Amino acid sequence: MRDNLPAPCTRPCRSSPRTASGIAAVLLAVLCGGCDSGPSSSTTEQQAALRGKALMSQYQCGSCHAIPGVADARGVSAVSLEGFARRSYIGGRLPNRPSTLEAWIIDPHAQIAAANMPALAVSPEQARDMAAYLRTLK
Ligand code: HEC
């Protein structure tokens, strides 16, 4: 997938600064800045979200939740996750931040003892991907 990165980011970031003149070094710094915060990191986030979407179908989160875009996710026994990215709280109590969301998906009861959502043996990597998808539900 790295082949799909936008052209300015791939080569200049890898070339040795030893051969660069002063001006080229400045240019290099500007171009490399885009490598960390620009298109490549949002591409990574999009790929994580795509994996997360498939994982939520695989783990059948949709047997309880309605989740827009996830196959067969039309459950009604738990709150719909439509617009989840706009919510301030998870389970009405935890601040909706990436780290708390991932911890919630891995083990809801460790976050809120009285939670009704079961732990579904989701790994930290999978929880990160699912959280990335949930952040797209605006
Ligand atoms: C057996 C039913 C069930 C399954 C399966 C389930 N959940 Fe839940 N989930 C709940 C319930 C119930 C809540 C409400 C909070 C509570 O009391 O636990 C909840 C809450 C949530 C919330 C917080 C929503 C909010 O607005 O507060 C998220 C996010 C969430 N679940 C994600 C998932 C993901 C991702 C999966 C799949 C890995 C999943 N859930 C599977 C029952 C379920």
Boltz pocket constraint, residues with backbone or C-beta under 6 A from the ligand:
constraints:
  - pocket:
      binder: B
      contacts: [[A, 56], [A, 59], [A, 60], [A, 61], [A, 62], [A, 63], [A, 64], [A, 65], [A, 77], [A, 78], [A, 79], [A, 80], [A, 81], [A, 84], [A, 87], [A, 89], [A, 90], [A, 91], [A, 92], [A, 105], [A, 108], [A, 114], [A, 115], [A, 116], [A, 117], [A, 118], [A, 120], [A, 122], [A, 130], [A, 134]]
      max_distance: 6.0
